[in-house]
């Protein structure tokens, strides 16, 4: 089965996300470029891990009024396609950990924004 997303398609698509922050656009470009370089498995793992965890923090930082902007959500989905298309199973574990880190950050943000019910 042919992969529906190629690196070239994904790179072109990233410019189509309205409202995307420059930092997230740069992270998507970094992910796309990372797959083009010959690195040792260890270097690739480390660069991918750092890029995805940084991107997760950037996405969490875009939360406004308890809501994640659509552009940030779309960037995270696009990142998943880039990781899958360019790194396959090598990137799945790193992707899973970064997704877990993002979920934890978003949960923390959500809990901080909830009114304190213990004082009522």
C-alpha positions as CSV (number, residue, x, y, z in Angstrom):
1,X,0.0,0.0,0.0
2,X,1.4,3.4,-1.0
3,X,1.9,6.0,1.7
4,X,-0.7,8.8,1.2
5,X,1.7,11.5,2.5
6,X,5.2,12.1,1.0
7,X,7.7,14.4,2.5
8,X,7.3,16.8,-0.4
9,X,3.5,16.8,0.0
10,X,3.8,17.4,3.7
11,X,6.3,20.2,3.3
12,X,4.0,21.9,0.8
13,X,1.0,21.4,3.0
14,X,2.5,23.0,6.1
15,X,2.2,26.4,4.5
16,X,-1.6,25.8,4.2
17,X,-2.3,25.9,7.9
18,X,-3.8,29.3,8.6
19,X,-2.7,30.9,11.9
20,X,0.3,28.6,12.4
21,X,2.9,30.2,14.6
22,X,6.4,30.7,13.1
23,X,7.9,28.3,15.7
24,X,5.5,25.5,14.8
25,X,6.1,26.1,11.1
26,X,9.8,25.8,11.7
27,X,9.4,22.6,13.7
28,X,7.4,21.0,10.8
29,X,10.2,22.1,8.4
30,X,12.8,20.7,10.8
31,X,11.0,17.3,10.9
32,X,10.8,17.3,7.1
33,X,14.5,18.1,6.7
34,X,15.6,15.6,9.4
35,X,14.4,12.7,7.2
36,X,16.6,13.9,4.4
37,X,19.9,13.8,6.3
38,X,22.1,10.7,6.9
39,X,22.5,10.5,10.6
40,X,23.4,7.6,12.9
41,X,20.5,5.9,14.5
42,X,21.4,7.5,17.8
43,X,21.7,11.0,16.3
44,X,18.4,10.6,14.4
45,X,16.7,9.4,17.6
46,X,18.0,12.4,19.6
47,X,17.1,15.0,17.0
48,X,13.7,13.6,16.5
49,X,13.1,13.4,20.3
50,X,14.2,16.9,20.9
51,X,12.2,18.3,17.9
52,X,9.0,16.6,18.9
53,X,9.2,17.4,22.6
54,X,9.9,21.0,21.8
55,X,7.0,21.0,19.4
56,X,4.8,19.6,22.1
57,X,5.7,22.4,24.4
58,X,5.1,25.0,21.7
59,X,1.6,23.5,21.0
60,X,0.8,23.6,24.7
61,X,1.9,27.2,24.9
62,X,-0.8,28.1,22.2
63,X,-3.7,27.2,24.5
64,X,-6.1,30.1,24.8
65,X,-9.1,30.2,27.1
66,X,-8.9,26.4,27.7
67,X,-8.9,25.8,24.0
68,X,-6.2,24.5,21.6
69,X,-6.2,26.5,18.4
70,X,-7.1,24.5,15.3
71,X,-3.8,25.5,13.7
72,X,-1.9,23.9,16.5
73,X,-3.9,20.7,16.4
74,X,-3.4,20.5,12.6
75,X,0.3,21.0,13.1
76,X,0.5,18.1,15.6
77,X,-1.4,15.9,13.2
78,X,0.8,16.9,10.3
79,X,3.9,16.1,12.5
80,X,2.5,12.6,13.0
81,X,2.2,12.1,9.3
82,X,5.8,13.3,8.8
83,X,7.1,11.1,11.5
84,X,5.3,8.1,10.1
85,X,6.2,8.7,6.5
86,X,9.9,9.5,7.1
87,X,10.8,7.4,10.1
88,X,8.3,4.6,10.2
89,X,8.6,2.3,13.2
90,X,11.8,4.0,14.2
91,X,9.8,7.1,15.0
92,X,6.7,5.5,16.6
93,X,8.1,5.1,20.1
94,X,9.5,8.7,20.0
95,X,6.1,9.9,18.7
96,X,4.2,8.1,21.4
97,X,6.4,9.6,24.2
98,X,6.0,13.1,22.7
99,X,2.3,12.6,22.5
100,X,2.2,11.5,26.1
101,X,4.2,14.6,27.1
102,X,1.8,16.8,25.2
103,X,-1.3,15.2,26.8
104,X,0.3,15.7,30.2
105,X,1.0,19.4,29.5
106,X,-2.6,19.9,28.2
107,X,-4.0,18.2,31.3
108,X,-1.9,20.4,33.6
109,X,-3.1,23.5,31.8
110,X,-6.7,22.3,32.0
111,X,-6.5,21.6,35.7
112,X,-5.0,25.0,36.4
113,X,-7.8,26.7,34.5
114,X,-10.6,24.9,36.4
115,X,-12.2,26.8,39.3
116,X,-11.3,25.6,42.7
117,X,-14.5,23.7,43.9
118,X,-13.1,23.1,47.4
119,X,-13.8,26.7,48.5
120,X,-17.5,26.7,47.7
